Structure formats: structure tokens, C-alpha cells
Amino acid sequence: MQSEINYRNKHLDENKMTTTQKQDIFKEFGGSATNTGSVESQVALISHRISHISNHLKTNRKDFSSTRSLYKLVGQRKRLLKYLANKDVVQYRALIEKLGLRK
């Protein structure tokens, strides 16, 4: 029983995003590691989380709570991208191309 709990905790820790991974995303898209509020960095972080949950759902098709969280994240990213498109079209197009969202 104890080994099963340790396995679960270890497995959950492997799927967590580390602070350094987040800082790398913020550096690449937000300009600095502390610029966590920019729309570009938020969209990049949400996109990373969406890809992670999508990969999880490929193996766990009946995980409905993860499916719901995926839908919520997609909606949040859509709203942020809409805001950015209305605010600055050039930045919007650059971000879309950099993330490879639209084809």
C-alpha cells in the first residue's frame, strides 16, 4: 500500500511543471523571467499546459475532469488571444507563428 502511494506521488511530481521551466517560458515570451503578467507569456504557459493535458488524455480517455480542465484552458487561451488581436495585431501574428497555433 505504501509503495503504491509513493508511486502515485512520484508520478504526480514528474508531471508538474518546475519553476525553471516556467521561468524559461516567461523569458522566451515575456521578455524576462519575472514578467509573468504579459499576455504573450500567459498564452505560452497555457499552451504548454494544453499540450501536456492533451498528451495525458491520449492514454486516459475517460478522465473527464482533465477533459473539462482542457476545455477551460482552451477557452482562456482563446480569450487572451482575442484580447491581443484587438490590442496589437503584429504581436498577435508573431505569437501565433512562434507557438505554431494556426496553420
Backbone as numpy.savetxt, mean C-alpha at the origin, in Angstrom:
# Nx Ny Nz CAx CAy CAz Cx Cy Cz
0.79 -26.91 20.97 -0.04 -25.72 20.97 0.84 -24.46 20.97
1.84 -24.45 21.82 2.72 -23.29 21.91 3.48 -23.07 20.61
3.93 -24.16 19.97 4.68 -24.02 18.72 3.78 -23.47 17.61
2.50 -23.83 17.66 1.56 -23.31 16.66 1.37 -21.80 16.83
1.29 -21.35 18.07 1.14 -19.92 18.33 2.40 -19.18 17.90
3.57 -19.75 18.19 4.82 -19.11 17.76 4.90 -19.03 16.25
4.44 -20.08 15.56 4.45 -20.07 14.09 3.55 -18.96 13.58
2.37 -18.82 14.17 1.45 -17.78 13.73 2.04 -16.39 13.96
2.62 -16.18 15.13 3.21 -14.88 15.42 4.38 -14.58 14.48
5.19 -15.59 14.20 6.31 -15.41 13.28 5.79 -15.10 11.89
4.75 -15.81 11.48 4.19 -15.61 10.16 3.59 -14.20 10.03
2.94 -13.71 11.08 2.39 -12.37 11.05 3.48 -11.31 10.98
4.59 -11.55 11.70 5.69 -10.59 11.68 6.35 -10.52 10.31
6.39 -11.64 9.58 6.99 -11.63 8.25 6.18 -10.78 7.28
4.88 -10.72 7.49 4.02 -9.99 6.56 3.92 -8.50 6.88
4.40 -8.09 8.04 4.34 -6.68 8.40 5.36 -5.89 7.61
5.00 -4.66 7.33 5.91 -3.76 6.65 6.79 -3.09 7.71
8.08 -3.14 7.53 8.98 -2.57 8.51 9.05 -1.05 8.35
9.57 -0.42 9.36 9.71 1.03 9.34 10.66 1.48 8.24
11.71 0.71 8.01 12.66 1.09 6.96 12.02 0.98 5.58
11.15 -0.02 5.39 10.46 -0.13 4.10 9.56 1.08 3.87
8.85 1.50 4.92 8.00 2.67 4.80 8.83 3.92 4.51
9.94 4.06 5.21 10.79 5.23 5.00 11.34 5.25 3.58
11.67 4.08 3.03 12.15 4.03 1.65 11.07 4.49 0.68
9.84 4.07 0.92 8.73 4.51 0.07 8.54 6.01 0.18
8.61 6.53 1.41 8.43 7.97 1.60 9.56 8.76 0.97
10.79 8.24 1.03 11.92 8.92 0.39 11.74 8.97 -1.12
11.31 7.83 -1.68 11.19 7.74 -3.14 10.05 8.61 -3.68
8.94 8.63 -2.99 7.77 9.31 -3.53 7.46 10.64 -2.85
7.87 10.80 -1.58 7.52 12.02 -0.87 8.64 13.03 -0.80
9.83 12.64 -1.15 10.96 13.56 -1.12 11.89 13.32 0.06
11.34 13.01 1.24 12.17 12.70 2.40 11.46 11.62 3.23
12.21 11.05 4.15 11.66 9.95 4.96 10.60 10.44 5.94
10.62 11.73 6.25 9.65 12.25 7.20 8.43 12.86 6.54
8.42 12.94 5.23 7.28 13.52 4.51 6.22 12.44 4.28
5.51 12.12 5.34 4.53 11.04 5.27 3.15 11.52 4.85
2.94 12.82 4.79 1.62 13.33 4.50 1.37 13.69 3.06
2.38 13.65 2.23 2.17 14.02 0.83 1.28 12.97 0.15
0.51 13.44 -0.79 -0.43 12.55 -1.49 0.32 11.46 -2.23
1.45 11.81 -2.82 2.22 10.84 -3.59 2.71 9.69 -2.71
3.23 10.04 -1.52 3.74 9.00 -0.64 2.60 8.14 -0.08
1.46 8.76 0.20 0.32 7.98 0.69 -0.18 7.01 -0.37
-0.26 7.47 -1.61 -0.71 6.60 -2.71 0.28 5.45 -2.90
1.57 5.74 -2.81 2.58 4.69 -2.97 2.48 3.65 -1.86
2.28 4.11 -0.63 2.15 3.19 0.50 0.89 2.34 0.36
-0.21 2.96 -0.01 -1.46 2.21 -0.19 -1.31 1.21 -1.34
-0.61 1.59 -2.41 -0.40 0.68 -3.53 0.41 -0.54 -3.10
1.40 -0.31 -2.26 2.20 -1.43 -1.75 1.32 -2.37 -0.92
0.48 -1.80 -0.06 -0.40 -2.61 0.76 -1.42 -3.37 -0.09
-1.92 -2.72 -1.16 -2.88 -3.38 -2.06 -2.23 -4.58 -2.74
-1.01 -4.42 -3.21 -0.34 -5.55 -3.86 -0.08 -6.69 -2.87
0.25 -6.33 -1.63 0.48 -7.35 -0.61 -0.80 -8.12 -0.30
-1.91 -7.41 -0.14 -3.18 -8.08 0.16 -3.65 -8.89 -1.05
-3.41 -8.40 -2.25 -3.80 -9.15 -3.45 -3.06 -10.48 -3.53
-1.77 -10.46 -3.20 -1.01 -11.71 -3.20 -1.52 -12.65 -2.12
-1.91 -12.11 -0.98 -2.47 -12.93 0.10 -3.78 -13.58 -0.34
-4.60 -12.83 -1.07 -5.90 -13.35 -1.48 -5.80 -14.38 -2.60
-4.67 -14.43 -3.30 -4.50 -15.46 -4.31 -4.44 -16.85 -3.69
-3.89 -16.93 -2.48 -3.81 -18.23 -1.81 -4.94 -18.44 -0.81
-5.57 -17.36 -0.34 -6.64 -17.46 0.66 -7.90 -16.80 0.10
-8.54 -17.47 -0.81 -9.67 -16.89 -1.53 -10.87 -16.58 -0.64
-11.04 -17.28 0.44 -12.22 -17.09 1.28 -11.97 -16.17 2.47
-10.89 -15.44 2.44 -10.58 -14.50 3.50 -11.35 -13.20 3.22
-12.56 -13.15 3.72 -13.46 -12.05 3.37 -13.10 -10.75 4.08
-12.48 -10.82 5.25 -12.08 -9.59 5.92 -10.94 -8.91 5.15
-10.04 -9.70 4.60 -8.97 -9.13 3.78 -9.53 -8.57 2.47
-10.54 -9.24 1.94 -11.18 -8.76 0.72 -11.81 -7.39 0.97
-12.47 -7.25 2.11 -13.09 -5.98 2.45 -12.03 -4.89 2.64
-10.95 -5.22 3.31 -9.89 -4.23 3.50 -9.25 -3.85 2.17
-9.16 -4.81 1.25 -8.64 -4.50 -0.09 -9.55 -3.49 -0.80
-10.86 -3.72 -0.74 -11.79 -2.79 -1.36 -11.69 -1.39 -0.75
-11.53 -1.33 0.57 -11.41 -0.04 1.24 -10.14 0.69 0.81
-9.03 -0.06 0.70 -7.77 0.56 0.28 -7.84 1.04 -1.16
-8.48 0.27 -2.03 -8.62 0.68 -3.43 -9.44 1.96 -3.52
-10.50 2.05 -2.73 -11.31 3.26 -2.71 -10.55 4.45 -2.18
-9.76 4.24 -1.14 -8.95 5.33 -0.57 -7.93 5.82 -1.59
-7.28 4.89 -2.28 -6.29 5.27 -3.30 -6.98 6.02 -4.44
-8.16 5.57 -4.81 -8.90 6.23 -5.89 -9.24 7.68 -5.52
-9.66 7.89 -4.27 -9.99 9.25 -3.83 -8.74 10.13 -3.80
-7.62 9.60 -3.33 -6.39 10.38 -3.30 -5.91 10.72 -4.71
-6.02 9.76 -5.63 -5.61 10.03 -7.00 -6.53 11.05 -7.66
-7.81 11.00 -7.36 -8.75 11.99 -7.90 -8.40 13.39 -7.40
-8.06 13.48 -6.10 -7.65 14.75 -5.52 -6.39 15.27 -6.22
-5.42 14.40 -6.42 -4.17 14.80 -7.05 -4.39 15.21 -8.50
-5.27 14.50 -9.20 -5.56 14.84 -10.60 -6.20 16.22 -10.70
-7.05 16.57 -9.74 -7.67 17.89 -9.76 -6.69 18.98 -9.34
-5.75 18.64 -8.48 -4.81 19.62 -7.95 -3.67 19.89 -8.92
-3.04 18.81 -9.43 -1.88 18.96 -10.30 -1.81 17.76 -11.25
-2.19 17.98 -12.49 -2.27 16.91 -13.47 -0.89 16.34 -13.80
0.11 17.20 -13.83 1.46 16.75 -14.18 1.99 15.77 -13.13
1.83 16.10 -11.84 2.25 15.20 -10.78 1.45 13.91 -10.81
0.16 14.01 -11.10 -0.71 12.84 -11.19 -0.20 11.88 -12.26
0.07 12.40 -13.44 0.54 11.55 -14.54 1.91 10.94 -14.24
2.78 11.71 -13.60 4.10 11.20 -13.23 3.98 10.07 -12.21
3.10 10.24 -11.24 2.91 9.21 -10.22 2.30 7.95 -10.81
1.33 8.09 -11.68 0.70 6.94 -12.32 1.75 6.15 -13.11
2.58 6.87 -13.82 3.60 6.20 -14.63 4.64 5.52 -13.74
5.04 6.20 -12.67 6.06 5.66 -11.77 5.56 4.39 -11.06
4.29 4.40 -10.65 3.73 3.24 -9.97 3.25 2.17 -10.93
3.04 2.54 -12.18 2.57 1.57 -13.18 1.12 1.16 -12.94
0.28 2.13 -12.59 -1.11 1.80 -12.26 -1.99 1.67 -13.50
-1.87 2.60 -14.41 -2.72 2.56 -15.61 -1.89 2.11 -16.80
-2.54 1.44 -17.72 -1.79 0.96 -18.88 -2.34 1.54 -20.16
